[in-house]
Amino acid sequence: MPPCPSAHNTPHQTNSGSECAIASLEHTLSIIRLHPVAFYFTLVYTLAWAVWIPLAIARRGASGNQVNLSLTLLAGAAPSVAATLTTWVAFGRKGVAHLWRRLIWWRISPPWYLAALLIPAILAILTAALVVLFTGLSPAFFAGTQPASLMIGLLIYIPMAVFEEVGWRGFAQPGLQARLSALGASAILGMAWSIWHLPYFLIPEFSFFPADSLQRFITGFAIYSLGTIPTCILMAWLFNNSTGSLVLPCVFHGATNVFSGTFLIPLIRASGFIALVLSAGLSTLAAAVVLVVFGYRRLVRGSVGPEHPAFFRCSALFC
């Protein structure tokens, strides 16, 4: 792109300056269109970290401070905002409509719904049982858990998952799968997703890692990050086998938040790294079974045709 006129231009060069500004904008937009996934990651980090980092530095609690609580939760919608903006710039209004339309692709075989709902529950309950077995914690730790509270949690957290899943699975997953295997895309997305949460967990009221020292926090976060990769593999498996629908990832994401919040987070705070390690290990085992049965390239049994909407170059969103 040619250089813009300098600030010492004469008045008759004003039009030239305007043209240069327009050319600069077009050049920027062309870069976004060429590298939409890279732009998405840049934007999603910028939007969330611009809120979370100042709150983490200030260490001002969200409890009792509705402004901080609202800002923290609002920043959690950065993935859907970043995906929508990137899609609009790169693919126009039709692309945005297609991106959000994935949320109503609900005609999926019932066993897949059961898998999305029950796998997080089974992993959380098994982890809790193993922690109780290995640490001697009393099962009465969970005596106050009520089925009604779990149901209410699911009704709240599954819709809330939309704010993240439109970005992570709706945009980033198929974008990465254009050039990588489903396993490779999930590994990158898992690390990106966990690092995105880093300043969020530095806000004391939202951290469930041992935070009595920096070393223990880093260790806890590293274990959490390793556990995020198999979680992303399981979610990619659901996403790809529902032909790019966001319904199953939202169900899985919401169920994970509910069952982890009920069974795991209290144990992580009580037992330290043991619950984190066991949770990551069981998730890795579940992901390994999926990889063996469905294959690492697409996580889908059988061949994947060019019309499959879960993959970047084949999706109506990106064609």
C-alpha positions in Angstrom: 0.0 0.0 0.0 1.4 3.4 -0.9 2.4 5.7 2.0 0.0 8.4 3.2 0.6 12.1 2.7 2.4 13.7 5.6 0.8 16.1 8.1 2.3 19.1 6.2 0.2 18.6 3.2 -1.3 21.7 1.5 -5.1 22.1 1.4 -5.4 20.8 -2.1 -4.0 17.5 -0.8 -6.9 17.0 1.6 -8.7 14.7 -0.8 -5.6 12.7 -1.2 -5.5 12.3 2.6 -9.1 11.1 2.7 -8.4 8.6 -0.1 -5.4 7.4 1.8 -7.4 6.8 4.9 -10.0 4.9 2.9 -7.2 2.9 1.3 -5.8 2.1 4.8 -9.1 0.9 6.0 -9.6 -1.3 2.9 -6.1 -2.7 3.4 -7.0 -3.5 7.1 -10.3 -5.1 6.1 -8.5 -7.2 3.4 -6.1 -8.5 6.0 -9.0 -9.5 8.3 -10.7 -11.3 5.4 -7.5 -13.2 4.7 -6.9 -14.1 8.3 -10.2 -14.1 10.1 -9.3 -16.7 12.7 -6.2 -14.8 13.8 -8.2 -11.6 14.0 -10.9 -13.4 16.0 -8.3 -14.5 18.6 -6.8 -11.0 18.8 -10.2 -9.5 19.3 -11.5 -12.0 21.9 -8.4 -11.5 24.1 -8.6 -7.8 23.8 -12.2 -7.4 24.7 -12.1 -9.7 27.7 -8.7 -8.8 29.1 -9.4 -5.1 28.9 -11.9 -5.7 31.7 -10.4 -8.7 33.6 -6.8 -7.5 33.9 -7.7 -4.1 35.6 -10.0 -6.0 38.0 -7.4 -8.6 38.7 -4.7 -5.9 39.4 -7.1 -3.9 41.6 -8.1 -7.1 43.3 -11.5 -5.6 44.0 -14.0 -8.3 44.9 -17.1 -8.8 42.8 -19.1 -9.9 45.8 -20.8 -6.8 47.2 -19.8 -4.9 44.2 -22.4 -5.2 41.4 -20.5 -3.1 39.0 -17.5 -5.4 39.1 -19.7 -8.5 38.9 -21.6 -7.1 35.9 -18.3 -6.1 34.1 -16.8 -9.5 34.8 -19.8 -11.4 33.4 -20.1 -9.0 30.5 -16.5 -9.7 29.4 -17.4 -13.4 29.3 -19.5 -12.6 26.2 -16.4 -11.5 24.3 -16.2 -14.8 22.2 -19.7 -14.2 20.7 -19.1 -10.5 20.2 -15.7 -11.1 18.6 -17.1 -13.9 16.3 -20.0 -11.7 15.2 -17.8 -8.7 14.4 -15.2 -10.8 12.6 -17.9 -12.7 10.6 -19.5 -9.4 9.7 -16.3 -7.9 8.4 -15.1 -11.0 6.6 -18.3 -12.6 5.3 -21.0 -9.9 5.6 -24.5 -10.0 7.1 -25.3 -13.4 5.5 -22.4 -14.9 7.3 -23.5 -13.4 10.7 -27.0 -14.8 10.1 -25.6 -18.3 9.4 -23.3 -18.1 12.4 -26.2 -17.5 14.8 -28.6 -19.8 12.9 -26.4 -22.7 14.2 -28.1 -22.2 17.6 -31.4 -23.5 16.2 -30.1 -26.6 14.4 -31.7 -28.8 17.0 -32.7 -31.8 14.9 -30.1 -34.1 16.3 -30.4 -37.8 17.3 -31.4 -38.1 21.0 -28.4 -40.1 22.0 -26.2 -37.2 21.2 -28.2 -35.0 23.6 -27.7 -37.6 26.3 -24.0 -37.7 25.6 -23.7 -33.9 25.8 -25.6 -33.9 29.1 -24.4 -37.1 30.8 -20.7 -37.0 30.0 -20.0 -33.9 32.1 -22.1 -35.3 35.0 -20.4 -38.7 34.9 -16.9 -37.2 34.8 -17.6 -34.8 37.7 -19.2 -37.5 39.9 -16.5 -40.0 39.2 -13.8 -37.4 40.0 -15.6 -36.5 43.2 -15.9 -40.2 44.2 -12.2 -40.8 43.5 -11.2 -37.7 45.6 -13.3 -38.9 48.5 -11.7 -42.4 48.1 -8.1 -41.1 48.0 -8.4 -38.2 50.5 -10.8 -39.6 53.1 -13.1 -36.6 52.7 -16.6 -37.5 53.9 -19.3 -38.1 51.3 -21.5 -35.8 53.5 -19.6 -33.1 51.7 -22.3 -33.3 49.0 -25.2 -33.9 51.3 -26.8 -30.6 50.5 -26.9 -31.3 46.7 -30.5 -31.3 45.5 -31.7 -32.5 42.0 -33.9 -29.5 41.8 -30.9 -27.2 42.2 -29.0 -29.1 39.4 -32.0 -28.7 37.1 -32.3 -25.0 37.8 -28.5 -24.7 37.2 -28.8 -26.4 33.8 -31.7 -24.1 32.8 -29.5 -21.1 33.6 -26.1 -22.2 32.4 -27.0 -23.9 29.1 -28.4 -20.7 27.6 -25.5 -18.7 29.1 -23.0 -21.0 27.2 -24.2 -19.3 24.0 -22.1 -16.2 24.9 -18.9 -18.3 24.6 -19.9 -21.1 22.2 -20.8 -18.9 19.3 -17.2 -17.9 19.3 -15.2 -20.9 20.3 -17.1 -23.7 18.5 -19.2 -21.6 16.1 -16.3 -19.7 14.6 -12.8 -20.8 15.9 -13.3 -24.6 15.7 -14.3 -24.7 12.0 -11.7 -22.1 11.2 -8.9 -24.1 12.7 -10.2 -27.4 11.2 -9.7 -25.9 7.7 -6.0 -26.5 7.9 -5.6 -28.9 10.9 -7.0 -32.2 12.0 -9.9 -32.0 14.5 -7.4 -33.1 17.2 -4.9 -30.4 16.3 -7.6 -27.7 16.1 -9.0 -28.8 19.5 -5.5 -28.8 21.1 -4.8 -25.2 19.9 -8.3 -24.1 20.9 -8.0 -25.7 24.3 -4.8 -23.9 25.1 -6.2 -20.6 23.7 -9.4 -21.0 25.7 -7.6 -21.7 29.0 -5.1 -18.8 28.6 -8.1 -16.6 27.8 -9.4 -17.4 31.3 -6.1 -16.5 33.0 -6.9 -13.0 34.2 -10.4 -14.1 35.1 -9.0 -16.6 37.6 -6.7 -13.9 39.0 -9.8 -12.1 40.3 -10.0 -13.6 43.8 -13.7 -14.1 43.9 -13.6 -16.2 40.7 -10.5 -18.3 41.3 -10.8 -21.9 42.4 -7.1 -22.6 42.4 -4.9 -22.6 45.5 -3.8 -19.0 45.6 -1.6 -18.8 48.7 1.4 -18.5 46.5 2.2 -17.7 42.9 3.9 -21.1 42.3 0.8 -23.0 43.5 -1.5 -20.8 41.4 0.7 -21.4 38.3 0.7 -25.2 39.0 -3.1 -25.2 39.4 -3.6 -23.2 36.2 -1.2 -25.5 34.3 -3.2 -28.6 35.3 -6.5 -26.9 34.5 -5.1 -25.9 31.0 -4.1 -29.5 30.3 -7.6 -30.6 31.2 -9.1 -28.1 28.9 -7.6 -29.8 25.8 -9.6 -33.1 26.2 -12.7 -31.1 27.0 -12.3 -29.3 23.7 -11.8 -32.6 21.9 -15.1 -33.9 23.4 -16.9 -30.7 22.4 -15.4 -30.8 18.9 -16.7 -34.4 18.7 -20.2 -33.3 19.5 -19.9 -30.2 17.2 -18.7 -32.2 14.2 -21.2 -35.0 14.6 -24.1 -32.6 14.7 -22.9 -31.1 11.4 -21.9 -27.9 13.0 -24.8 -27.3 15.3 -24.0 -25.2 18.5 -26.8 -26.8 20.5 -24.8 -29.8 21.7 -21.7 -27.7 22.6 -23.9 -25.4 24.6 -25.5 -28.3 26.4 -22.1 -29.8 27.2 -20.6 -26.4 28.3 -23.6 -25.6 30.5 -23.7 -29.1 32.0 -19.9 -28.9 32.7 -20.3 -25.6 34.6 -23.2 -27.0 36.7 -21.7 -30.4 37.6 -18.2 -29.0 38.1 -19.5 -26.2 40.2 -21.5 -28.6 42.3 -19.0 -31.5 42.7 -15.5 -30.4 41.7 -14.9 -26.8 42.6 -15.6 -27.3 46.3 -13.3 -30.3 46.2 -10.5 -28.4 44.4 -10.7 -25.8 47.2 -10.7 -28.5 49.8 -8.1 -30.9 48.4 -5.9 -28.8 46.3 -4.4 -30.3 43.2 -5.8 -33.8 43.7 -9.2 -33.0 42.3 -7.7 -31.1 39.4 -5.4 -33.9 38.4 -8.1 -36.5 38.6 -10.5 -34.4 36.6 -8.0 -33.8 33.9 -7.1 -37.5 33.9 -10.7 -38.7 33.5 -11.4 -36.1 30.8 -8.2 -37.2 28.9 -9.4 -40.9 29.2 -12.8 -40.0 27.7 -11.2 -38.0 24.9 -8.8 -40.9 24.2 -11.8 -43.2 23.7 -13.4 -40.8 21.3 -10.2 -40.5 19.3 -9.8 -44.2 19.1 -13.4 -44.9 18.0 -13.9 -41.9 15.7 -10.4 -41.0 14.5 -8.3 -38.0 15.2 -8.7 -36.3 11.8 -12.4 -35.4 11.8 -13.8 -37.1 15.0 -16.5 -38.4 12.7 -17.0 -41.9 11.6 -16.9 -42.4 7.9 -16.0 -39.9 5.2 -16.7 -36.2 5.5 -18.1 -34.7 2.3 -17.3 -31.2 1.0 -20.8 -30.0 2.1 -20.1 -30.7 5.8 -20.8 -27.4 7.7 -18.5 -28.1 10.6 -15.4 -27.3 8.6 -14.2 -23.9 7.5 -13.9 -24.1 3.7 -16.9 -26.4 3.4 -19.3 -24.3 5.5 -22.0 -22.1 4.1 -20.7 -19.5 6.6 -17.3 -19.3 4.9 -18.0 -20.2 1.2 
